[in-house]
Amino acid sequence: MWVASQRHQRPVHEPTTAKLVIAGHGLLYACMLLLPLAEIMIMIGGGYGLTAFGFDIFAEGEKVAWAATLGQLHAPLAWMLTALIIVHTAMALYHHYLKKDNTLKRML
């Protein structure tokens, strides 16, 4: 919801890096969405069920092979998100200290 509310306040990207910036942010959001879904697949696939805030969303039961297979994406997604966070942080610091623009202030 926050991303949608900020659509009109986004800065204009430099033409040489615009596609990389858009792809990087898209991958960040995709990982943040897919990472917990992959963990849910691990829980369901392993037959553990899923409980949130004391409510059983999926009861414990038999193992679900296809869900366990999808759950195997959890570790690669976690590493990808870690790398994206490091690059995102480095780029924010680059903008702040080398380009001396207000990108970091806008992010905060």
C-alpha distances in whole Angstrom, upper triangle without the diagonal:
4,5,5,6,9,10,13,14,15,18,21,22,26,27,29,25,23,23,23,20,18,19,19,15,15,17,15,12,14,16,14,13,16,18,18,18,21,22,22,24,27,27,27,30,32,32,31,29,25,25,22,22,26,25,26,24,26,30,32,34,36,34,32,33,31,28,30,30,26,26,28,25,24,26,26,22,23,25,23,20,23,24,21,20,24,24,21,22,26,24,23,26,28,26,27,30,32,30,30,27,24,21,21,21,18,16,17
4,5,5,6,9,12,11,12,16,19,20,23,25,27,24,21,21,21,18,16,18,17,14,14,16,14,12,15,16,14,14,18,19,19,20,23,24,24,26,28,29,30,32,34,34,33,31,27,27,24,24,28,27,29,26,29,33,34,37,38,36,34,35,33,30,31,32,28,27,29,26,25,27,26,22,22,24,22,19,21,23,19,18,22,22,18,20,23,21,19,23,25,23,23,27,28,27,26,23,20,18,18,17,14,13,14
4,5,5,7,10,10,10,13,16,16,20,22,23,20,17,18,18,15,13,15,14,10,11,14,12,9,13,15,13,13,17,18,19,20,22,24,24,26,28,29,30,32,34,35,33,31,28,28,25,26,30,29,30,28,30,34,35,37,38,36,34,35,32,29,31,31,27,27,28,25,24,26,25,21,21,23,21,18,20,21,18,17,20,20,16,18,21,19,18,22,23,21,22,26,27,25,25,22,19,16,17,17,14,12,14
4,5,5,9,10,11,14,16,18,21,23,25,22,19,19,20,17,14,16,17,13,13,16,15,12,15,17,16,15,18,21,21,21,24,26,26,27,30,31,31,33,35,36,35,33,29,29,27,27,31,30,31,28,31,34,36,38,39,38,35,36,33,30,32,32,28,28,30,27,26,28,27,23,24,26,24,21,24,24,21,21,24,23,20,22,25,23,21,25,26,24,25,29,30,27,27,24,21,19,20,20,16,15,17
4,6,8,9,10,14,17,18,22,24,26,24,20,21,22,19,17,19,19,15,16,19,17,15,18,20,18,18,21,23,23,24,27,28,28,30,33,33,34,36,38,39,37,35,31,31,28,28,32,31,33,30,33,36,38,41,42,40,38,39,36,33,35,35,31,31,33,30,29,31,30,26,27,29,26,23,26,26,23,22,25,24,21,23,25,23,21,25,26,24,24,28,29,27,26,23,20,18,19,18,15,14,16
4,6,5,7,10,13,15,19,21,23,20,17,19,19,16,14,17,17,13,15,18,16,14,17,20,18,18,22,23,24,25,27,29,29,31,33,34,35,37,39,40,38,36,33,33,30,30,34,34,35,32,35,38,40,42,43,42,39,40,37,35,36,36,32,32,33,30,29,30,29,26,26,27,25,22,24,24,21,20,23,22,18,20,22,20,18,22,23,20,21,25,26,23,23,19,16,14,16,15,11,11,14
4,6,6,9,11,13,17,18,21,19,15,16,18,15,12,16,16,13,13,17,16,14,17,20,19,19,22,24,25,25,28,30,30,32,34,35,36,37,40,41,40,38,34,35,32,32,36,35,36,34,36,39,41,43,44,42,40,40,37,34,36,36,32,32,33,30,29,31,29,26,27,28,25,23,25,25,21,21,24,22,19,21,23,20,19,23,23,21,22,26,26,24,24,20,18,16,18,17,14,14,16
4,6,9,10,13,17,18,21,20,16,18,20,16,15,18,19,16,17,20,20,18,21,23,22,23,26,28,29,29,32,33,34,35,38,39,39,41,43,44,43,41,38,38,35,35,39,38,40,37,39,43,45,47,48,46,43,44,40,38,40,39,36,36,37,34,33,34,33,29,30,31,28,26,28,28,24,24,26,25,21,23,25,22,20,24,24,21,22,26,26,23,23,19,17,16,18,17,13,15,17
4,6,9,12,16,18,21,19,16,18,19,15,15,18,18,15,17,20,19,18,21,23,22,23,26,27,28,30,32,33,34,36,38,39,40,41,44,45,43,41,38,38,35,35,39,39,40,38,40,44,45,47,48,46,44,44,41,39,40,40,36,36,37,34,33,34,32,29,29,30,27,25,26,26,23,22,24,22,19,20,22,19,17,21,21,18,19,23,23,20,20,16,13,12,14,13,10,11,14
4,7,9,12,15,17,15,12,14,15,12,11,15,15,12,14,17,16,16,19,21,20,21,24,26,27,28,30,32,33,34,36,38,39,40,42,44,42,41,38,38,35,35,39,39,40,37,39,43,45,46,47,45,43,42,39,37,39,38,34,34,35,31,30,31,30,26,27,27,24,22,24,23,20,19,21,19,16,18,19,16,15,18,18,15,17,21,21,18,18,14,12,10,13,13,9,10,14
4,6,9,12,15,13,11,14,14,11,12,15,15,13,16,19,18,18,21,23,22,24,27,28,30,31,32,34,35,37,39,40,41,42,45,46,45,44,41,41,38,39,42,42,43,41,43,46,48,49,50,47,45,45,42,40,41,40,36,36,37,33,32,33,31,28,28,28,25,23,25,24,20,20,21,19,16,18,18,15,14,17,16,13,15,18,18,15,15,12,10,9,12,13,10,11,15
4,7,9,12,11,8,12,13,11,11,15,15,14,16,19,19,19,22,24,24,25,28,29,31,32,34,36,37,38,40,42,43,44,46,48,47,45,42,43,40,41,45,45,45,43,44,48,49,51,51,49,46,46,42,41,42,40,37,37,37,34,33,34,32,29,30,29,26,25,26,25,21,22,23,20,17,19,20,16,16,19,17,14,17,20,19,15,16,13,13,11,15,16,13,15,18
4,6,8,7,5,9,10,8,9,12,13,12,15,17,17,18,20,22,23,24,26,28,30,31,32,34,36,37,38,40,42,42,44,46,46,44,42,42,40,41,45,45,45,42,44,47,48,50,50,47,45,44,41,39,40,38,35,35,35,32,31,32,29,27,27,27,23,22,24,22,19,19,20,17,15,17,17,13,14,17,15,12,16,18,17,14,15,13,13,11,15,16,14,15,18
4,6,6,6,9,10,9,11,14,14,15,17,19,20,21,23,25,26,27,29,30,33,34,34,37,38,39,41,43,44,44,46,49,48,47,45,45,43,44,48,48,48,45,47,50,51,52,52,49,47,46,43,41,42,40,37,37,37,33,33,33,30,28,29,28,25,24,25,23,20,21,21,18,16,18,17,14,15,17,15,12,16,18,16,13,15,13,15,13,16,18,17,17,21
4,6,5,8,10,10,11,14,15,16,17,19,21,22,23,25,27,28,29,31,34,34,35,37,39,39,41,43,44,44,47,49,49,48,45,46,44,46,49,49,49,46,47,51,52,53,52,49,47,45,42,41,42,40,37,37,37,33,34,34,31,29,30,29,25,25,26,24,21,23,23,19,18,21,20,16,18,20,18,16,19,21,19,16,19,17,18,17,20,22,20,21,24
4,6,8,9,10,12,13,14,16,18,19,20,22,23,25,26,28,29,30,33,34,34,37,39,39,40,43,44,44,46,48,48,47,45,46,45,46,50,49,49,46,47,51,51,52,52,49,46,44,41,40,41,39,36,37,36,32,33,32,29,27,29,27,24,24,25,22,20,22,21,18,17,20,18,15,17,19,16,15,19,20,18,15,18,17,19,17,20,23,21,21,25
4,6,5,6,9,10,11,12,14,15,17,19,20,21,23,25,25,27,30,30,31,33,35,35,37,39,40,40,42,45,44,44,42,43,41,43,46,46,46,43,44,47,48,49,48,45,43,41,39,37,38,36,33,33,32,29,29,29,26,24,25,24,20,20,21,19,16,18,18,14,14,16,15,12,14,16,14,13,17,18,16,14,17,16,17,15,17,20,19,18,22
4,5,5,6,9,10,11,12,14,15,17,18,20,21,23,24,26,28,29,30,32,34,34,36,38,39,39,42,44,43,42,40,41,39,41,44,44,44,41,42,46,46,47,47,44,42,40,37,36,37,35,32,32,32,28,29,29,26,24,25,24,21,20,22,19,16,18,19,15,14,17,17,13,15,18,16,15,18,20,19,16,19,17,17,15,17,20,18,17,21
4,5,5,6,8,10,10,12,14,15,16,18,20,21,22,24,27,27,27,30,32,32,33,36,37,37,39,41,41,40,38,40,38,40,43,42,42,39,40,43,44,45,44,41,39,37,34,33,34,32,29,30,29,25,26,26,23,21,23,22,19,19,21,18,15,18,19,15,15,18,18,15,17,20,18,17,21,23,21,19,22,20,20,17,20,22,20,19,23
4,6,5,6,9,10,10,12,14,15,16,18,20,20,22,25,25,26,28,30,30,32,34,35,35,37,40,39,39,37,38,36,38,42,41,41,38,39,42,43,44,43,40,38,36,33,32,32,30,27,28,27,24,24,24,21,19,20,19,16,16,17,15,12,15,15,12,11,15,14,12,14,17,15,15,19,20,19,18,20,19,19,16,18,21,19,18,21
4,6,5,6,8,10,11,12,14,15,17,19,20,21,24,25,25,27,29,30,31,34,35,35,37,40,39,38,36,37,35,36,40,40,40,37,38,41,42,43,43,40,38,37,34,32,33,31,28,28,28,24,24,24,21,19,20,19,16,15,17,15,11,13,14,11,10,13,13,10,12,15,14,13,16,18,18,16,18,16,16,13,15,18,16,14,18
4,5,5,6,9,10,11,12,14,16,17,18,20,22,23,24,26,28,28,30,32,33,33,36,38,37,36,34,35,33,35,38,38,38,35,36,39,40,41,41,38,36,35,32,30,31,30,26,27,27,23,23,24,21,19,20,20,16,15,18,16,13,15,16,14,12,16,16,13,15,18,17,16,19,22,21,19,21,19,18,15,17,19,17,15,19
4,6,5,6,9,10,10,12,14,15,16,18,21,21,21,24,26,26,27,30,31,31,33,36,35,34,32,34,32,34,37,37,37,34,34,38,38,39,39,36,33,32,29,28,28,26,23,24,24,20,20,21,18,16,17,17,13,13,16,14,11,13,15,13,12,16,16,14,16,19,18,18,21,23,23,21,23,21,21,18,19,22,20,18,21
4,5,5,6,9,10,11,12,14,15,16,19,20,20,23,25,25,26,29,30,30,32,35,34,33,31,32,31,33,36,36,36,33,34,37,37,38,38,35,33,32,29,27,28,26,23,23,23,19,19,19,16,14,15,15,11,10,12,11,7,10,12,9,8,12,13,11,13,16,16,16,18,21,20,19,21,20,19,16,16,19,18,15,18
4,5,5,6,9,10,11,12,14,15,18,19,20,22,24,25,26,28,29,30,32,34,33,32,30,31,29,30,34,33,34,31,32,35,36,38,38,35,33,32,29,27,28,27,23,23,23,20,19,20,18,15,16,16,13,11,13,13,9,10,13,11,9,12,14,12,13,16,16,16,18,21,21,20,21,19,18,14,15,18,15,13,16
4,5,5,6,9,10,11,12,14,16,17,18,20,22,22,24,26,27,28,30,32,31,30,28,29,27,30,33,32,32,29,30,33,34,35,35,33,30,29,26,25,26,24,21,21,22,18,18,19,17,14,15,16,13,11,15,14,11,12,15,14,12,16,17,16,16,20,20,20,22,25,25,23,25,23,22,18,19,21,19,16,19
4,5,5,6,8,10,10,12,15,15,15,18,20,20,22,24,25,25,27,30,29,29,26,28,26,29,32,31,31,28,29,32,32,33,33,30,28,27,24,22,23,22,18,18,18,15,15,15,13,10,12,12,9,8,11,11,8,10,13,12,11,15,16,15,17,20,20,20,23,25,25,24,26,24,23,19,20,22,20,18,20
4,6,5,6,9,10,11,13,15,15,17,19,20,21,23,25,25,27,29,28,28,25,26,25,26,30,29,30,27,28,31,32,33,33,30,28,28,25,23,24,23,19,19,19,15,14,15,13,10,11,12,9,6,9,10,6,8,11,11,9,12,14,14,14,17,18,19,20,23,24,23,24,22,21,17,17,20,18,15,17
4,5,5,6,9,10,12,13,14,16,18,19,21,22,23,24,26,28,27,26,23,24,22,24,28,27,27,25,26,29,30,32,32,29,27,27,24,22,23,22,19,18,19,16,15,16,15,11,12,14,12,9,12,13,10,11,15,14,12,15,18,17,17,20,21,21,23,26,26,25,26,24,22,19,19,21,18,15,18
4,5,5,6,8,11,11,12,14,16,16,18,20,21,22,24,26,25,24,22,24,22,25,27,27,26,23,24,27,28,29,29,27,24,24,21,19,20,19,15,15,16,13,13,14,13,9,11,13,10,9,13,14,11,13,16,16,15,18,20,19,20,23,24,24,26,28,29,28,29,27,26,22,22,24,22,19,21
4,5,5,6,9,10,10,12,14,15,16,18,20,20,22,24,23,23,21,22,21,23,26,26,25,23,23,26,27,28,28,25,23,23,20,18,18,17,14,13,14,11,10,11,10,6,8,10,8,6,10,11,9,11,14,14,14,16,18,18,19,22,23,24,25,28,28,28,29,28,26,23,22,24,23,19,21
4,6,6,7,9,11,12,13,15,16,18,19,21,22,24,23,22,19,20,18,20,23,23,23,21,22,25,26,28,28,26,24,24,22,19,19,19,16,15,16,13,11,13,13,9,9,12,10,8,11,13,11,11,15,15,14,16,19,19,19,22,24,24,25,28,29,28,29,27,25,22,21,23,21,18,19
4,6,6,7,9,11,12,13,15,17,17,19,21,22,21,20,17,19,17,19,22,22,21,19,20,23,24,25,26,24,22,22,19,17,18,18,14,14,15,13,11,14,14,10,11,14,13,11,14,16,14,14,18,19,17,20,22,22,22,25,27,27,28,31,32,31,32,30,28,24,24,26,23,20,22
4,6,5,6,9,10,10,12,14,15,16,18,20,20,19,17,18,18,21,23,22,21,18,19,22,22,23,23,21,19,19,16,13,14,14,10,10,12,9,8,11,11,8,10,13,11,10,14,15,14,15,19,19,19,21,23,23,24,27,28,29,30,33,33,33,34,32,31,27,26,28,26,23,25
4,5,5,6,9,10,11,13,15,15,17,19,18,17,15,17,16,19,22,21,21,18,18,21,21,23,23,20,19,19,17,14,14,14,11,9,11,8,6,9,9,6,7,10,10,9,11,14,13,14,17,18,18,20,22,23,23,26,28,28,30,32,33,33,34,32,31,27,26,28,27,23,24
4,5,5,6,9,10,11,12,14,15,17,15,15,12,14,13,15,18,17,17,15,15,18,19,20,21,19,18,18,17,13,14,15,12,10,12,10,8,11,13,10,10,13,14,12,14,17,17,17,20,21,21,22,25,26,26,28,30,31,32,34,35,35,36,34,32,29,28,29,28,24,25
4,5,5,6,9,10,11,12,14,16,15,14,12,14,13,17,19,18,16,14,14,17,17,19,19,17,15,16,14,10,12,12,9,8,11,10,8,12,13,11,12,15,15,14,17,19,18,19,22,23,23,25,27,28,28,31,32,33,34,37,38,37,38,36,35,31,30,32,30,27,28
4,5,5,6,9,10,10,12,14,14,14,13,15,16,19,21,20,18,16,15,18,17,18,18,15,13,13,12,9,9,9,6,5,7,6,5,9,10,9,10,13,13,13,16,18,18,19,22,23,23,25,27,28,29,31,33,33,35,37,38,38,39,37,36,32,31,33,32,28,29
4,5,5,6,9,10,11,13,11,11,10,12,13,16,18,17,16,14,13,16,15,17,17,14,14,14,13,10,9,11,9,6,9,9,6,9,12,10,10,14,15,14,16,19,19,19,22,24,24,25,28,29,29,32,33,34,35,37,39,39,40,38,37,33,32,34,32,29,29
4,5,5,6,8,10,11,10,9,7,10,11,15,16,15,13,11,10,12,13,14,15,13,12,13,12,9,9,12,10,7,11,11,10,13,15,14,14,18,18,17,19,22,22,22,25,27,27,28,31,32,32,34,36,37,38,40,41,41,42,40,39,35,34,35,34,30,31
4,5,5,6,8,10,10,10,9,13,14,18,19,17,15,13,11,13,13,13,13,11,9,10,9,5,6,8,6,5,9,9,9,12,14,13,15,18,18,18,20,23,23,24,27,28,28,30,32,33,33,36,37,38,40,42,43,43,44,42,40,37,36,38,36,33,34
4,6,5,6,9,9,9,10,13,15,19,19,18,16,14,12,14,12,13,13,10,9,10,10,7,5,8,8,5,7,9,8,11,14,13,14,17,18,18,20,22,23,24,26,28,28,30,32,33,34,36,38,39,40,42,43,43,44,43,41,38,36,38,37,34,34
4,6,5,6,5,6,6,10,12,16,16,15,12,11,9,10,9,11,11,9,10,11,12,8,8,11,11,8,11,13,11,14,17,16,16,20,21,21,22,25,26,26,28,30,30,31,34,35,36,38,40,41,42,44,45,45,46,45,43,39,38,39,38,35,35
4,5,5,6,5,7,11,13,17,17,15,12,10,7,9,8,8,9,7,7,9,10,6,7,11,10,9,12,14,13,16,19,18,19,22,23,23,25,27,28,28,31,33,32,34,37,37,38,40,42,43,44,46,47,47,48,47,45,41,40,42,40,37,37
4,5,8,8,10,14,17,20,20,19,16,14,11,12,10,9,8,5,4,6,7,5,4,8,9,7,10,13,13,15,18,18,19,21,22,23,25,27,28,28,31,33,33,34,37,38,38,41,42,43,45,47,48,48,49,47,46,42,41,43,41,38,39
4,5,8,10,14,17,20,20,19,16,15,12,12,9,9,8,5,7,8,10,8,6,10,11,9,11,14,14,16,19,19,19,22,24,24,25,28,29,29,32,34,34,35,38,39,40,42,43,44,46,47,49,49,50,49,47,44,42,44,43,39,40
4,6,9,12,16,19,18,16,13,13,9,8,5,5,5,4,7,10,12,10,9,13,14,12,15,17,17,19,22,22,22,25,27,27,28,31,32,32,34,36,36,38,40,42,42,44,46,47,48,50,51,52,52,51,49,46,44,46,44,41,41
4,7,9,13,16,15,14,11,11,9,8,5,7,8,8,10,13,15,12,11,15,15,13,15,18,16,19,22,21,21,24,26,26,27,30,30,30,33,35,35,36,39,40,40,42,44,45,46,48,50,50,51,49,47,44,42,44,43,39,39
4,7,10,14,12,11,8,8,5,5,4,7,9,9,11,14,15,12,12,16,15,14,17,18,17,20,23,22,22,25,26,26,27,30,31,30,33,35,35,36,39,40,40,42,44,45,46,48,49,50,50,48,46,43,41,43,41,38,38
4,7,10,10,8,6,5,5,7,7,10,13,13,13,16,16,13,14,17,16,14,17,18,16,19,22,20,20,24,25,24,25,29,28,28,31,33,32,33,36,37,37,39,42,42,43,45,47,47,47,45,43,40,38,40,38,35,35
4,7,6,5,4,6,7,8,9,13,16,16,17,20,20,16,17,20,19,17,20,21,19,21,24,22,22,25,27,25,26,30,30,29,32,34,33,34,37,38,37,39,42,42,43,45,47,47,47,45,43,40,38,39,37,34,34
4,5,5,7,7,10,11,13,17,19,19,20,22,22,18,19,22,20,18,21,22,19,22,24,22,21,25,26,24,25,29,28,27,30,32,31,32,35,36,35,37,40,40,40,43,45,45,44,43,40,37,35,36,34,31,31
4,6,9,10,13,14,16,20,23,23,23,26,26,22,23,26,24,22,25,25,22,25,27,25,24,27,28,26,27,31,30,28,31,34,32,32,36,37,36,38,41,41,40,43,45,45,45,43,40,37,35,36,34,31,31
4,7,9,12,12,14,18,21,22,23,26,26,23,23,27,25,23,26,26,24,26,29,27,26,30,31,29,30,33,33,32,35,37,35,36,39,40,39,41,44,44,44,47,49,49,48,47,44,41,39,39,38,35,34
4,6,9,10,12,16,19,20,21,24,24,21,22,25,24,22,25,26,23,26,29,27,26,30,31,29,30,34,33,32,35,38,36,37,40,41,40,42,45,45,45,48,50,50,49,47,45,42,40,40,39,36,35
4,6,6,9,12,15,17,17,21,21,18,19,22,21,19,23,24,22,25,28,26,26,29,30,29,30,34,33,33,36,38,37,38,41,42,41,43,46,46,46,49,51,51,51,49,46,43,41,42,40,37,37
4,7,10,12,15,16,16,19,19,15,17,20,19,17,21,22,20,23,26,24,24,28,28,27,29,32,31,31,34,36,35,36,39,40,39,42,44,44,45,47,49,49,49,47,44,41,40,40,39,36,36
4,7,9,11,12,12,16,16,13,15,18,17,16,19,20,19,22,25,23,24,27,28,27,29,32,32,32,35,37,36,37,40,41,41,43,45,45,46,49,50,50,50,49,46,43,42,43,41,38,38
4,6,10,11,12,16,17,15,16,19,19,18,21,23,21,24,27,26,26,30,31,30,32,35,34,34,37,39,39,40,43,44,43,46,48,48,49,52,53,53,53,52,49,46,45,46,44,41,41
4,7,9,11,14,16,14,14,18,18,17,19,22,20,23,26,25,25,29,30,29,31,34,34,34,37,39,39,40,43,44,44,46,48,49,50,52,53,54,54,53,50,47,45,47,45,42,42
4,7,9,12,14,13,13,17,18,17,19,22,21,24,27,26,27,30,31,31,33,35,36,36,39,41,41,42,45,46,46,48,50,51,52,54,55,55,56,55,53,49,48,49,48,44,45
4,6,9,12,11,11,15,16,16,18,21,21,23,26,26,26,29,31,31,33,35,36,36,39,41,41,42,45,46,46,48,50,51,52,54,55,56,57,55,53,50,48,50,49,45,46
4,6,9,8,8,11,13,12,14,17,17,20,22,22,23,26,27,28,29,32,33,33,36,37,38,39,42,43,44,46,47,48,50,52,53,53,54,53,51,47,46,48,46,43,44
4,6,5,6,9,10,11,13,15,16,19,21,21,22,25,26,26,28,30,31,32,35,36,36,38,40,41,42,44,46,47,48,50,51,51,52,51,49,46,45,47,45,41,42
4,5,5,6,9,10,11,14,15,18,19,20,21,23,24,25,27,29,30,31,34,35,35,37,39,40,41,44,45,46,48,49,50,50,52,50,49,45,44,47,45,41,43
4,5,5,6,9,10,12,14,17,17,18,20,22,22,23,26,27,28,30,32,33,33,36,37,38,39,42,43,44,45,47,48,48,49,48,46,43,42,44,42,39,41
4,5,5,6,9,11,12,15,16,16,18,20,21,21,24,26,26,27,30,31,31,33,35,36,37,39,41,41,43,45,46,46,47,46,44,40,40,42,40,36,38
4,5,5,7,9,10,13,14,15,16,19,20,21,23,24,25,27,29,30,31,33,35,36,37,39,40,41,43,45,45,46,47,46,44,41,40,42,40,37,38
4,5,5,8,10,12,13,14,16,18,18,20,22,23,24,26,28,29,30,32,34,34,36,38,39,40,42,44,44,44,46,45,44,40,39,42,40,37,38
4,5,6,8,11,11,11,14,16,16,17,20,21,21,23,26,26,27,29,31,32,33,35,36,37,39,41,42,42,43,42,40,37,36,38,37,33,35
4,5,6,9,10,10,12,14,15,16,18,20,20,22,24,25,26,28,30,31,32,34,35,36,38,40,41,41,42,41,40,36,35,37,36,32,33
4,5,7,8,9,11,13,14,15,17,18,20,21,23,24,25,27,29,30,31,33,34,36,37,39,40,40,42,41,40,36,35,37,36,33,34
4,6,6,6,9,10,11,12,14,16,16,18,20,21,22,24,26,27,28,30,31,32,34,36,36,37,38,37,36,32,32,34,33,29,31
4,6,5,6,9,10,10,12,14,15,16,18,20,21,22,24,25,27,29,30,31,33,34,35,36,37,36,35,31,30,32,31,28,29
4,5,5,6,9,10,11,12,14,15,17,19,20,21,23,24,26,27,29,30,32,33,34,35,36,35,34,31,29,32,31,28,29
4,5,5,6,9,10,11,12,14,15,17,18,20,21,22,24,26,27,28,30,32,32,33,34,34,33,29,28,31,30,27,28
4,5,5,6,9,10,10,12,14,15,16,18,20,21,22,24,25,27,28,30,30,31,32,31,30,27,26,29,27,24,25
4,5,5,6,9,10,11,12,14,15,16,18,20,21,23,24,26,27,28,29,30,31,31,29,26,24,27,26,23,24
4,5,5,6,9,10,11,12,14,15,17,18,20,21,22,24,26,27,28,29,30,30,29,26,24,27,27,23,25
4,5,5,6,9,10,11,12,14,15,16,18,20,21,22,24,26,26,26,28,28,27,23,22,26,25,21,23
4,5,5,6,9,10,10,12,14,15,16,18,20,21,22,24,25,25,26,26,25,21,20,23,22,18,20
4,5,5,6,9,10,11,12,14,15,17,18,20,21,22,23,24,26,25,24,21,19,22,22,19,20
4,5,5,6,9,10,11,12,14,15,16,18,20,21,21,22,24,24,24,20,19,22,22,19,21
4,5,5,6,8,10,10,12,14,15,16,18,20,20,21,22,21,21,17,17,20,19,16,18
4,5,5,6,8,10,10,12,14,15,16,18,19,20,21,20,19,16,14,17,17,14,15
4,5,5,6,9,10,11,12,14,15,16,17,18,20,20,19,16,15,18,18,15,17
4,5,5,6,9,10,10,12,14,15,15,16,18,18,18,15,14,18,18,15,17
4,5,5,6,9,10,11,12,14,15,15,16,16,15,12,11,14,14,11,13
4,5,5,6,9,10,11,12,14,14,15,15,14,11,10,13,14,11,12
4,5,5,6,9,10,10,11,13,14,14,15,12,11,15,16,13,15
4,5,5,6,9,10,10,10,12,12,12,10,9,13,14,12,14
4,5,5,6,9,10,10,10,10,10,7,6,9,10,8,11
4,5,5,6,8,9,9,10,11,9,7,11,13,11,12
4,5,5,5,7,8,9,11,10,9,13,14,13,15
4,6,6,5,6,6,8,6,7,10,11,11,13
4,6,6,5,6,7,7,6,8,11,11,12
4,6,5,8,10,10,10,12,14,14,15
4,5,8,11,11,12,14,16,16,18
4,6,9,9,11,13,14,15,17
4,7,9,9,11,13,14,15
4,6,8,9,10,12,13
4,6,5,6,9,10
4,5,5,6,9
4,5,5,6
4,5,5
4,5
4
